[in-house]
Amino acid sequence: MSSTPMDLGNEKSAVDYKEDAESTTSYVYDEAAEKALLRKQDIRIVPLSAAITLLANLDRSNIGNAKILNSETHNDLLSETHMTALQYTIALMVFLIAYALFEVPSNYLLKRLSPSRWIAFLMLIWGALTMGLGGTHTYAEVTVVRFLLGVFEAGVFPGLVYLLTFWYRTEERSVRVAFILASATLAGAFGGAIAYGVGHMNRDMGLSAWRWLFILEGLPSCLSSIFVFFILPDYPETAHWLTEDEKKLAAYRLKDQGSKGSSKAMTWQEAKDTLTDWRLYAHYAIFFGVSPPFSSLAVFTPSIVAGLGFKSLKANLMTVPPYAVAYVVTVLTSWSADRNNSRGLHTGIACLVGAAGFMASALLPADAYASRYGCLIVGAAGSFASIPPPLGWITSNVFTTSAAGLVIALNTSFSAPGQIVGVWIYKADEATKGYPTGHWTNCALLLFSAAGCLGLTMYYRRLNAVLGRQGEVQRYRY
């Protein structure tokens, strides 16, 4: 996952450079040193961030596994809490409402308190809340705990994306975001496999398997928070594991486009400028469109698979292949997007692939189980692959630390209404029909995002052409 500087508008070529105005010491650019620095950063940041995301997604999506776990013996979540399908959907929705409301303040606190402290705190609380779900007995209790879970998980993914802007150049971020986000697909794969195993613990020590599922998947988040507090890096300028020369190289690489750990808090004028920049709302709209497939698959894949002729424990196990394929496709798509500096095009193509999978699922007969299972794999691959490039795209087109933190949080917050749509479209009474409403809705919204990617790409090309004719730097990435 290494990269070298590219000659992209306002990005510098590989040339000699000076440290800072206050220093007279000169340094010569060394490609090998930069690759070594990137490897060092990657080892410290990417696997740990991916593990954090995996745990977060396990703890937010395991409710989908709990819904059908041991349902044939009425030891599932809905039976034992006396929840209806409507109440279950509401419990999913309140999580997303909390998620939307607390993303912006969470990113503000991350910068103010430092990433390692804030994310470790969030992990400890959300892990404890997940374990608490194993002790719920009513719809009200499940709903309250899910709302609180949304409050404390809200800052995790946008916070980790914001963290990357302190360490990597714009053309280096998408593939790393992909490795981190792809952990959500691994969470789906692991979640299905774990649920299959835990399902055999039904009534052990008097607890139903779905309760064990929440307890056993929440505990690792609590324990891992201790390691995150001490190990997760904050900023290059405070990293004790970087040499002084490496810190200077890191600072130089990011001086024209990265976020700074030493930057001041956002001013009202900066906030106003960011909030009134209409092109950013085009990015938000694209992310809104890719969000319903992401959220619906996260919590309804076990139910969708159960509607394909698989039952209970086996339905959980058969959720593994769609997520496994989606992981590979997501990483490869984002790697290509970064390598070719073409995030809009790659997002649009991924959206079209996902839309084709959902469209075929909706058109096929309800009893065409094998074909519809294949379409689920295609739909999942396209849907998950369409998430990381837009995040790299939007951060490459904002140019200050404060703006980056705000737009990342806003981008994810604007996705929340889309995710809320996602929890309503797979209707329980359509299981025998093959969930046509869910498939058609996901297809339509992915096509909407594909069109948005095309339009925004053309707009950025035109802006750069105008800047070029005026002799100015072509600063926009598409």
C-alpha positions in Angstrom: 0.0 0.0 0.0 2.8 2.4 -0.8 2.6 5.4 -3.0 4.8 8.1 -4.3 4.0 11.8 -5.0 2.1 12.3 -8.2 2.2 15.4 -10.4 -1.5 16.3 -9.8 -2.2 20.0 -9.9 -1.2 21.5 -6.6 0.7 18.3 -5.5 4.5 18.6 -5.7 6.7 16.5 -7.8 9.6 14.6 -6.3 12.0 17.5 -5.8 14.3 18.9 -3.2 12.5 20.5 -0.4 13.0 22.6 2.7 11.7 21.9 6.1 9.9 25.1 7.2 10.5 28.8 6.8 12.0 29.0 10.3 14.6 26.3 9.6 17.6 26.6 7.2 18.2 22.9 7.1 17.6 21.4 3.6 16.5 17.9 2.8 16.6 15.9 -0.5 13.6 13.9 -1.4 14.2 10.2 -1.1 11.7 7.9 -2.7 12.9 4.9 -0.7 12.5 6.9 2.6 8.9 7.9 1.6 8.0 4.3 0.9 9.5 3.2 4.2 7.6 5.9 6.0 4.3 4.8 4.3 4.9 1.1 5.3 5.6 2.2 8.8 2.4 4.2 9.0 0.4 1.5 7.4 1.5 -1.1 9.8 0.6 1.1 12.8 -2.6 2.6 11.5 -4.5 0.5 8.9 -4.7 -3.0 10.6 -5.7 -1.4 14.0 -8.3 0.8 12.4 -9.7 -2.1 10.4 -10.0 -4.2 13.6 -11.8 -1.3 15.3 -14.3 -1.1 12.4 -14.8 -4.8 12.4 -15.7 -4.8 16.0 -18.0 -1.9 15.6 -19.8 -3.5 12.7 -20.1 -6.8 14.5 -21.8 -5.0 17.4 -24.2 -3.0 15.2 -25.2 -5.7 12.8 -25.4 -8.8 15.1 -29.0 -7.9 15.8 -29.8 -9.2 12.3 -28.3 -12.6 13.3 -30.1 -12.6 16.7 -33.5 -12.0 14.9 -33.4 -15.5 13.2 -31.1 -17.4 15.6 -32.9 -20.6 16.8 -36.2 -19.1 15.6 -37.6 -22.6 14.9 -37.6 -23.2 18.7 -38.8 -19.7 19.5 -35.6 -18.8 21.3 -34.8 -15.9 18.9 -34.7 -12.2 19.8 -38.2 -11.3 18.6 -39.9 -14.3 20.3 -38.3 -13.7 23.7 -38.7 -10.0 23.8 -42.2 -10.2 22.3 -41.3 -7.7 19.6 -43.2 -7.5 16.3 -41.5 -7.0 12.9 -42.5 -3.3 13.1 -41.0 -2.8 16.5 -37.8 -4.6 15.4 -37.5 -2.1 12.5 -38.1 0.8 14.8 -35.3 -0.5 17.0 -33.0 -0.5 14.0 -34.1 3.0 13.0 -33.4 4.7 16.4 -29.8 3.5 16.2 -29.4 5.4 12.9 -31.1 8.5 14.2 -28.6 8.6 17.1 -25.8 7.8 14.6 -26.8 10.9 12.5 -27.1 13.3 15.4 -23.8 12.5 17.1 -21.3 12.2 14.2 -20.4 15.9 13.9 -19.9 16.5 17.7 -18.0 13.2 17.9 -15.5 14.3 15.3 -15.1 17.6 17.1 -14.3 15.8 20.3 -11.9 13.5 18.5 -9.8 16.4 17.4 -10.1 18.1 20.8 -9.3 15.1 23.0 -7.0 13.2 20.6 -8.1 10.2 18.4 -6.6 7.5 20.7 -8.4 8.7 23.8 -11.8 9.4 22.2 -12.0 6.2 20.1 -10.9 4.0 23.1 -13.6 5.6 25.2 -16.2 5.0 22.5 -15.2 1.3 22.2 -15.4 0.7 25.9 -19.0 2.1 26.1 -20.4 0.5 22.9 -18.9 -2.9 23.9 -20.6 -2.6 27.3 -23.9 -1.6 25.6 -23.7 -4.6 23.2 -23.3 -6.9 26.1 -26.2 -5.2 27.8 -28.4 -6.1 24.8 -28.0 -9.7 25.9 -29.9 -8.8 29.1 -32.9 -7.1 27.5 -36.4 -8.6 27.9 -38.7 -6.0 26.2 -39.1 -3.9 23.1 -38.5 -0.8 25.1 -35.2 -2.0 26.6 -33.9 -3.1 23.2 -34.8 0.2 21.6 -33.2 2.3 24.4 -30.0 0.3 24.3 -29.9 0.5 20.5 -30.3 4.3 20.6 -27.3 4.5 23.1 -25.3 2.2 20.9 -25.9 4.6 18.0 -24.7 7.5 20.1 -21.4 5.9 20.9 -20.7 4.2 17.6 -21.5 7.4 15.7 -17.9 8.8 15.8 -16.0 5.6 15.0 -16.0 5.4 11.2 -16.0 9.1 10.4 -13.4 9.5 13.1 -11.1 6.9 11.6 -11.5 8.5 8.1 -10.7 11.9 9.6 -7.6 10.3 11.3 -6.3 9.2 7.8 -6.3 12.9 6.6 -3.6 13.6 9.2 -1.3 10.9 7.8 -1.9 10.4 4.1 -2.1 12.4 0.9 -5.4 12.5 -1.1 -4.3 9.9 -3.6 -3.4 7.5 -0.8 -6.5 7.5 1.2 -9.2 5.6 -0.7 -7.5 2.3 -0.7 -6.8 2.6 3.0 -10.4 3.7 3.7 -11.3 0.6 1.7 -9.2 -1.7 3.9 -10.9 -0.2 7.0 -14.4 -0.1 5.6 -14.0 -3.6 4.1 -13.9 -4.8 7.7 -17.6 -4.2 7.7 -17.9 -6.9 5.1 -15.6 -9.1 7.1 -17.9 -8.4 10.1 -20.8 -9.7 8.1 -18.8 -12.8 7.2 -17.5 -13.4 10.7 -20.8 -12.5 12.2 -22.6 -15.2 10.2 -20.0 -17.8 11.1 -19.9 -16.8 14.8 -23.7 -16.8 14.9 -23.7 -20.3 13.4 -21.3 -21.5 16.2 -23.0 -19.6 19.0 -26.4 -21.0 17.9 -25.3 -24.3 19.3 -25.0 -22.7 22.7 -28.8 -22.3 23.0 -29.9 -22.6 26.6 -26.3 -23.1 27.9 -26.3 -21.8 31.5 -30.0 -21.0 31.0 -29.3 -18.3 28.3 -30.7 -18.4 24.8 -28.1 -18.3 22.0 -29.0 -14.8 20.9 -28.1 -13.5 24.4 -24.7 -15.3 24.2 -24.2 -13.7 20.8 -24.4 -10.1 22.2 -22.3 -11.0 25.3 -19.5 -12.7 23.4 -19.4 -10.1 20.6 -19.5 -7.1 22.9 -16.7 -8.3 25.2 -13.8 -8.0 22.7 -14.7 -4.3 22.1 -14.4 -3.6 25.8 -11.0 -5.4 26.1 -9.6 -3.9 22.9 -10.3 -0.4 24.1 -7.4 -0.7 26.5 -5.0 -1.5 23.7 -6.4 1.2 21.4 -5.8 3.8 24.1 -2.1 3.0 24.2 -1.4 2.0 20.6 -3.6 4.0 18.2 -1.4 6.9 16.7 -2.7 10.4 17.0 -0.7 12.7 14.7 2.7 12.5 12.9 4.2 15.3 15.0 3.5 13.5 18.2 4.3 9.9 17.1 7.2 8.7 19.3 7.9 5.8 16.9 8.8 8.2 14.1 12.3 9.6 13.9 12.8 13.3 13.6 13.6 13.0 9.9 10.4 10.9 9.3 8.3 13.5 11.1 9.8 16.2 8.8 9.1 14.1 5.8 5.5 13.4 7.0 5.0 17.1 7.5 6.3 18.0 4.1 4.2 15.4 2.3 1.0 16.8 3.8 1.7 20.5 4.0 -0.4 21.4 1.0 -3.3 19.0 1.5 -3.3 17.1 4.8 -4.9 17.9 8.1 -2.7 19.1 10.9 -2.7 17.9 14.5 -1.6 21.4 15.6 -4.3 23.3 13.7 -6.7 25.6 15.5 -10.3 25.0 16.1 -12.7 25.8 13.3 -13.9 29.4 13.1 -17.5 30.4 12.4 -16.4 31.8 9.0 -14.8 28.4 8.1 -17.9 26.6 9.2 -20.1 28.9 7.2 -18.0 28.5 4.1 -18.1 24.8 4.4 -21.8 24.6 5.0 -22.7 26.8 2.1 -20.5 25.1 -0.5 -23.1 23.5 -2.7 -20.8 21.1 -4.5 -20.3 19.3 -1.2 -24.0 18.6 -1.1 -23.7 16.7 -4.3 -21.2 14.5 -2.6 -23.6 14.0 0.3 -26.4 13.1 -2.1 -24.2 10.4 -3.7 -23.4 9.0 -0.3 -27.1 9.1 0.6 -27.8 6.9 -2.4 -25.3 4.2 -1.6 -26.3 4.0 2.1 -29.6 2.1 1.9 -28.0 -1.0 0.3 -25.2 -0.8 2.9 -27.5 -0.6 5.9 -30.1 -3.0 4.6 -27.6 -5.7 3.8 -25.9 -5.2 7.2 -29.0 -6.1 9.1 -31.2 -8.1 6.6 -28.8 -10.4 4.8 -29.6 -13.2 7.3 -33.3 -12.7 6.6 -32.8 -12.4 2.8 -30.8 -15.6 2.8 -33.4 -17.3 5.0 -35.9 -16.4 2.2 -33.8 -18.3 -0.3 -34.6 -21.6 1.3 -32.0 -21.7 4.1 -33.1 -22.0 7.7 -32.0 -20.6 11.0 -28.3 -21.7 11.7 -27.6 -22.5 8.1 -29.0 -19.2 7.0 -26.5 -17.4 9.2 -23.7 -19.5 7.7 -24.7 -18.8 4.1 -24.3 -15.1 4.7 -20.5 -15.6 4.6 -19.9 -15.9 0.8 -21.6 -12.6 -0.2 -19.6 -10.7 2.4 -16.3 -12.5 1.5 -16.7 -11.6 -2.2 -17.7 -8.0 -1.3 -14.5 -7.7 0.7 -12.2 -8.6 -2.2 -14.2 -6.4 -4.7 -14.2 -3.4 -2.3 -10.4 -3.5 -1.8 -9.6 -3.9 -5.5 -12.0 -1.2 -6.5 -10.5 1.3 -4.1 -7.0 0.4 -5.0 -7.8 1.0 -8.7 -9.5 4.3 -7.8 -6.4 5.6 -6.0 -4.0 4.3 -8.6 -5.9 5.9 -11.4 -6.9 9.0 -9.4 -10.5 8.4 -10.6 -12.8 8.0 -7.6 -16.0 9.3 -9.2 -15.8 6.8 -12.2 -15.1 3.9 -9.9 -17.9 4.8 -7.6 -20.3 5.0 -10.5 -19.3 1.7 -11.9 -19.6 0.0 -8.5 -23.1 1.5 -8.2 -24.1 0.1 -11.6 -22.9 -3.4 -10.7 -24.8 -3.3 -7.4 -27.9 -2.0 -9.2 -27.7 -4.8 -11.7 -27.6 -7.4 -8.9 -30.6 -6.0 -7.1 -32.6 -5.6 -10.4 -32.0 -9.2 -11.4 -33.0 -10.3 -7.9 -36.3 -8.4 -8.2 -37.0 -9.7 -11.7 -36.3 -13.4 -11.1 -39.0 -15.7 -9.8 -39.2 -15.9 -6.0 -38.3 -19.6 -6.1 -35.2 -19.2 -8.3 -33.1 -19.6 -5.1 -29.7 -20.4 -6.7 -29.9 -17.6 -9.2 -31.1 -15.0 -6.6 -28.4 -16.1 -4.2 -25.8 -15.3 -7.0 -27.5 -11.9 -7.5 -27.3 -11.2 -3.8 -23.5 -11.7 -4.1 -23.3 -9.3 -7.0 -25.5 -6.7 -5.3 -23.5 -6.9 -2.1 -20.1 -6.6 -4.0 -21.2 -3.5 -5.9 -22.9 -1.9 -2.9 -20.0 -2.3 -0.5 -17.4 -1.3 -3.2 -19.3 2.0 -3.7 -18.6 3.2 -0.2 -14.8 3.9 0.2 -14.1 5.9 -3.0 -16.6 8.7 -2.3 -15.0 9.2 1.1 -11.6 9.6 -0.5 -13.2 11.8 -3.2 -14.7 14.3 -0.8 -11.7 14.6 1.4 -9.5 15.3 -1.7 -11.7 18.2 -2.6 -11.6 20.1 0.8 -8.4 22.0 1.7 -8.3 22.7 5.4 -8.1 20.6 8.6 -11.3 22.0 10.0 -13.2 21.6 6.8 -12.1 18.0 6.4 -13.4 17.1 9.9 -16.7 18.7 9.3 -17.4 17.4 5.8 -16.5 13.8 6.8 -18.9 13.9 9.7 -21.6 15.7 7.6 -21.1 13.2 4.7 -21.8 10.3 7.1 -24.6 12.1 8.8 -26.4 12.7 5.5 -26.1 9.0 4.9 -28.2 8.3 8.0 -31.5 9.1 6.3 -30.5 6.7 3.5 -29.6 4.1 6.1 -33.0 4.6 7.7 -34.6 3.9 4.4 -32.6 0.7 4.3 -34.1 -0.7 7.5 -37.7 -0.2 6.2 -37.5 -1.6 2.7 -37.1 -5.4 3.4 -40.7 -6.1 4.6 -41.3 -9.2 6.6 -44.6 -9.9 4.7 -42.7 -10.0 1.4 -40.4 -12.9 2.3 -42.3 -15.4 0.1 -42.2 -12.9 -2.8 -38.4 -12.5 -2.6 -38.4 -9.0 -1.0 -39.1 -7.0 -4.3 -39.6 -3.7 -2.5 -36.1 -3.9 -1.0 -34.4 -4.9 -4.2 -36.1 -2.3 -6.4 -35.4 0.5 -3.9 -31.7 -0.4 -3.6 -31.5 -0.6 -7.4 -33.1 2.8 -7.9 -30.9 4.6 -5.3 -27.7 3.0 -6.7 -28.7 4.3 -10.2 -29.3 7.7 -8.7 -25.8 7.7 -7.2 -24.2 6.5 -10.4 -25.8 9.5 -12.2 -24.6 11.8 -9.5 -21.0 10.5 -9.9 -21.2 11.2 -13.6 -22.5 14.7 -13.1 -20.1 15.7 -10.4 -17.1 14.3 -12.4 -18.1 16.4 -15.4 -18.5 19.4 -13.2 -15.0 19.0 -11.6 -13.5 18.5 -15.1 -15.0 21.8 -16.2 -13.8 23.6 -13.1 -10.3 22.4 -13.7 -10.5 23.4 -17.4 -11.5 27.0 -16.3 -8.6 27.1 -13.8 -6.2 25.9 -16.4 -7.2 28.6 -18.9 -6.6 31.2 -16.2 -3.2 29.8 -15.5 -4.1 28.6 -12.0 -3.6 25.3 -10.3 -6.1 22.6 -11.2 -7.0 21.6 -7.7 -10.1 19.5 -8.0 -10.0 15.7 -8.1 -12.6 13.6 -9.9 
